[in-house]
Amino acid sequence: MMTRRSFALPALLCALLVVTINAWAQNQASSVVIGETVQLQSRILREPRTLLISKPEGYDDGTDRYPVLYLLDGETHFHYTSGMVNFLAKHGRIPEMIVVGITSGSMEHRTHDLTPPSADEMDNRFAPGNGGAEAFLSFIADELIPFVDKTYRTRPYRLIAGHSLGGLFAVYALSTRPKLFNAYIAADPSLYWNNEAVVGQGGSFLSATKDLQADLYVTTSFGSDEPVPRLNSALKKKCPAGFRWNINSMKEEDHLSIPLPTIYRGLETIFEEWRLPVDPLPLYDRGGIEAIHRRFREAGERFGYPDRRTPPFTVSLVVSALLLAGRLEDAAKVLMHDVTAYPPPWNQLDALARRYESRGDSEQAIRYYLLSLKENPDNEFARKKLVAKGVKIPERPQE
């Protein structure tokens, strides 16, 4: 049983904690800024549109250029999407990006902007005022994108993401202006619209197109995937060279919960080649370290980074995988394959030496301990190992 005395101690600690937190909050108070709001006057729409724009961390102090993700229904999806983009980019899963959230403003605006005209009685009964998709797409193509490209440092790679009617609009944009975007993310798209006219239009366009370097990522939620299999069938019949698509049935999600996992998985899927596979050895076995470099070069070309090369940390990950698999000769080959562009890390040289030593190959162990010590003269472990093996080593540089 807690006595009055024993109760007083936790109560006092809680009081001190509250005081401490309040004091910290007063001392640390500052704004957390995730983006900026911009008003863009549209001649095509004859009204201003509000944009929510998130820039990569360090944008204002740098000179780099970035792909742009155009996000429909920005007031609903901008907050979490900008956070996800930042998270994925920070961990090397996707490139850093500018996120442009296009706000709808009202349900009437949304219905009008995101839908092509419909001849279906039910569509017109429950969604009156529809049919503005062509004008809205013209606004994006002829006013919004030029404004963003002029105002911000962009790369020639653009994505569009939308949910429900926004997903319908993304597929509509693909079939009517296929060169406007490089990738399309459609979360539970309303492909039933106008008796699935967009499905037929998209299938006809893609089957008649010889080449289109683009990505389409579509999801469906529980109980809402009827038109999507028909889209999938149309895509399977004939697709342009360079066109990739992925249709994912998210049965654990409903129509309202699906946008967040769709955008997350969509970005990861579209930019899969941006990063090293979780297990890099099958790729390595298809062509050595050059197969790794080729993957990153080709991904750079596809995503608007023509001068991209394999990051040094990625090469280190390949070395680690080879060491873990006991493939010491391959690990050594990768470590030393281009010492100018990829100076071998001293700790991996050290690890390779220890593996050779465990194998009983003293000659190779000495070689890589010496190289490790050359890269890091403060590596006392390598120094002691070499001394124990009777190797004469240079004196430590005097400071």
Secondary structure, 3 states (H helix, E strand, C coil): CCCHHHHHHHHHHHHHHHHHHHHHHHHHCCCCCCCEEEEEEECCCCEEEEEEEECCCCHHHCCCCEEEEEEECHHHHHHHHHHHHHHHHHCCCCCCCEEEEECCCCHHHHHHHHCCCCCCHHHHHHCCCCCCHHHHHHHHHHHHHHHHHHHCCEEEEEEEEEECHHHHHHHHHHHHCCCCCCEEEEECCCCCHHHHHHHHHHHHHHHHCCEEEEEEEEEEECCCCCHHHHHHHHHHHCCCEEEEEEEEEECCCCCCCCHHHHHHHHHHHHCHHHCCCCCCHHHHHCCHHHHHHHHHHHHHHHCCCCCCCCCHHHHHHHHHHHHHCCCHHHHHHHHCCCCCCCCCCHHHHHHHHHHHHHHCCHHHHHHHHHHHHHHCCCCHHHHHHHHHCCCCCCCCCCC
